Every structure is written in structure tokens, then in C-alpha cells.
Amino acid sequence: MRIAVSGTHGVGKSTLIDEFLRRHPEFVHEPEPYTVMVEDLGEEFCAEPSVEDFRRQLEFNIERLSQHAPGENVIYERCPVDFLAYIHALDRKSAEALLERVSEAMRHLDLILYLPFDGTSEEFPKLQRAVDRRLRSIFREDEFGIMSSTNAIIVEAEGSTDHRLPTLEKLMNIKHAAG
């Protein structure tokens, strides 16, 4: 089962995934592209968020998605829609040029757990709110038609990690039972 945890920065994706992996060690973890690219590959990014930096992370994420076959147990920290939302917040035309690529990549996922933003952030708060608005539109209203091109189950999970983890596990059971 290929699962992605989606949301803007600072919503608890890493915390949820850490707890999930403690209970489900059979899953491979695909960390946030930014983290892998900086810490493991020595890449550098601009101090201010940029379209090019998010495009690089999107391509990295898509490459990682394609490395795991259907049926593999893997959990991704972010999905292509996340990066599309960041790019859209910075430059709509750049985002529109990526719609087909993102739509194709989303077909590699079975489950998507969207963590909506529900507070404030000290790091790029305007960007955070803009990205969350775009994610809401994509996941709730299928803006751009991306979600209708995937067979993934998409669920929104609010609250603390203690509330989100059972939501994720229930979602896994539903998807597993559906085959």
C-alpha cells in the first residue's frame, strides 16, 4: 500500500509518520524530499521559497513514487500535489504547466491523508495559508481535475496525532479490504 501524508509545512506530517512507523515497521518511509536532498545529497536551496526549488522537490518526489510498485508498503512524506500547491502560490503559470505531470504521478498512490492547516506558523505564514487553501481546493473540489485521475482514497484528518493515526489506520483497512 502506497500512502502519502499531505499538507503545508508545520501541520504535523513528520510527527504522524513517526508514530505510524512505530506501529507499522513493515512500511518503508520516503522522507520529505527537501530533507533528503539537503541532508543526504548535499543540495542547497534558497533562503526564500522559490518556484525552482519546489520544482526540484516535485521531480524528486515523482521519481521516488515511481520506484515503488503497487502492493509495496511505503509511506511518503508529501505527494506531488503538495509541491504543485507551493508552486501555484508563488506562480500560477508555472503550476499550470505541471498539471499533467502531477496528475500522472498521483496514480502511483493508493491512499492520501491530507492534514489541513489549523493554526499559525512562524515560518512563511502567508505562504502556508496560500498553500493550504490550494490543497483544500484540490482535495475537496478536485480543482485542476487531478484527484479524479487517481484511484487513491483521499481523507482529511484533523486534530492531534492521537486522532489522526486511527484515521490513517482505518483508511488502510478500508483500502486493503477493497483490494
MOGI-V341766 format. One record per residue. RES is the residue in one small letter. SS is DSSP state (H for helix, E for strand, L for the rest). PSI is psi in radians with two decimals (999 if undefined). OMEGA is omega in degrees with one decimal (NA if undefined). Layout:
[[RES;SS;PSI;OMEGA] [RES;SS;PSI;OMEGA]]
This chain:
[[m;L;2.22;-178.6] [r;E;1.96;-173.5] [i;E;2.43;172.0] [a;E;2.39;172.2] [v;E;2.10;-171.4] [s;E;2.61;175.2] [g;L;2.87;178.5] [t;L;3.04;-179.0] [h;L;2.54;175.1] [g;L;0.35;-180.0] [v;L;-0.04;176.0] [g;L;0.35;179.8] [k;H;-0.86;-177.7] [s;H;-0.74;-180.0] [t;H;-0.80;179.1] [l;H;-0.79;-179.4] [i;H;-0.71;177.2] [d;H;-0.79;179.1] [e;H;-0.73;178.3] [f;H;-0.81;-177.9] [l;H;-0.51;175.2] [r;H;-0.63;-178.2] [r;H;-0.32;-176.1] [h;L;1.20;-177.5] [p;L;-0.16;178.2] [e;L;-0.14;179.7] [f;L;2.45;171.2] [v;E;2.47;178.8] [h;E;2.19;171.8] [e;E;1.75;-176.4] [p;L;2.98;176.7] [e;L;2.30;-179.3] [p;H;-0.73;-180.0] [y;H;-0.81;-177.8] [t;H;-0.84;-179.3] [v;H;-0.79;-176.2] [m;H;-0.66;-179.5] [v;H;-0.93;-172.3] [e;H;-0.68;-175.6] [d;H;-0.58;-174.9] [l;L;-0.10;176.3] [g;L;0.35;178.8] [e;L;2.79;178.3] [e;L;2.57;177.6] [f;L;2.79;178.2] [c;L;2.68;176.5] [a;L;-0.61;176.6] [e;L;2.46;178.4] [p;L;2.42;180.0] [s;L;2.70;178.4] [v;H;-0.79;-177.5] [e;H;-0.73;178.6] [d;H;-0.73;178.6] [f;H;-0.57;176.3] [r;H;-0.73;177.5] [r;H;-0.74;178.7] [q;H;-0.66;176.6] [l;H;-0.85;180.0] [e;H;-0.70;177.1] [f;H;-0.79;179.6] [n;H;-0.77;179.3] [i;H;-0.72;177.9] [e;H;-0.76;179.5] [r;H;-0.66;178.0] [l;H;-0.71;-176.2] [s;H;-0.20;-179.7] [q;L;-0.20;-177.2] [h;L;2.22;-177.3] [a;L;2.77;173.5] [p;L;2.45;-180.0] [g;L;-0.31;176.6] [e;L;2.56;176.9] [n;L;1.81;-178.8] [v;E;2.48;176.2] [i;E;2.20;-177.4] [y;E;2.38;172.1] [e;E;1.62;-177.3] [r;L;2.75;174.9] [c;L;2.96;-176.8] [p;H;-0.57;179.7] [v;H;-0.59;178.1] [d;H;-0.85;-176.7] [f;H;-0.61;175.0] [l;H;-0.73;179.8] [a;H;-0.73;176.9] [y;H;-0.80;-179.4] [i;H;-0.74;179.6] [h;H;-0.70;179.4] [a;H;-0.49;-178.6] [l;H;-0.58;-176.2] [d;L;1.77;-175.8] [r;H;-0.75;-176.9] [k;H;-0.68;177.4] [s;H;-0.68;179.9] [a;H;-0.76;-177.9] [e;H;-0.57;179.4] [a;L;-0.25;-176.1] [l;L;-0.02;-172.4] [l;H;-0.81;-178.6] [e;H;-0.74;179.8] [r;H;-0.78;179.5] [v;H;-0.76;179.7] [s;H;-0.78;178.0] [e;H;-0.74;-177.7] [a;H;-0.58;-178.1] [m;H;-0.31;178.4] [r;L;-0.20;179.3] [h;L;0.04;-177.2] [l;L;2.55;176.7] [d;L;-0.62;-177.7] [l;E;2.48;174.5] [i;E;2.15;176.0] [l;E;1.97;-179.1] [y;E;2.20;177.9] [l;L;1.82;-178.5] [p;L;2.66;177.4] [f;L;2.34;-177.5] [d;L;0.44;-178.0] [g;L;-2.50;179.7] [t;L;2.79;-179.7] [s;L;2.61;176.7] [e;L;-0.32;-175.6] [e;L;1.91;177.7] [f;L;1.03;-176.0] [p;H;-0.64;178.6] [k;H;-0.74;177.8] [l;H;-0.73;-179.6] [q;H;-0.79;178.9] [r;H;-0.72;-179.9] [a;H;-0.73;179.6] [v;H;-0.74;179.8] [d;H;-0.69;176.8] [r;H;-0.74;-179.6] [r;H;-0.77;178.8] [l;H;-0.74;178.0] [r;H;-0.78;-179.6] [s;H;-0.70;-179.7] [i;H;-0.85;-175.9] [f;H;-0.70;-175.7] [r;H;-0.67;-173.0] [e;H;0.05;-178.3] [d;L;0.72;174.3] [e;H;2.39;-179.0] [f;H;-0.08;178.7] [g;H;0.32;-177.2] [i;L;-0.77;-173.5] [m;H;-0.53;178.5] [s;H;-0.19;179.3] [s;H;0.01;-179.6] [t;L;2.71;175.2] [n;L;0.13;-178.3] [a;L;2.52;170.2] [i;E;2.32;-178.9] [i;E;2.20;179.9] [v;E;2.50;176.2] [e;E;2.35;-179.6] [a;L;2.04;179.0] [e;L;3.00;174.8] [g;L;-2.86;-177.2] [s;L;2.98;176.0] [t;H;-0.64;179.0] [d;H;-0.46;176.2] [h;H;-0.61;-176.1] [r;H;-0.65;-177.1] [l;H;-0.83;176.7] [p;H;-0.56;176.3] [t;H;-0.79;179.0] [l;H;-0.77;-179.2] [e;H;-0.68;177.0] [k;H;-0.72;177.7] [l;H;-0.73;177.3] [m;H;-0.77;-178.9] [n;H;-0.70;178.5] [i;H;-0.83;-178.4] [k;H;-0.71;-179.8] [h;H;-0.72;179.6] [a;H;-0.56;-179.7] [a;H;-0.31;177.0] [g;L;999;NA]]
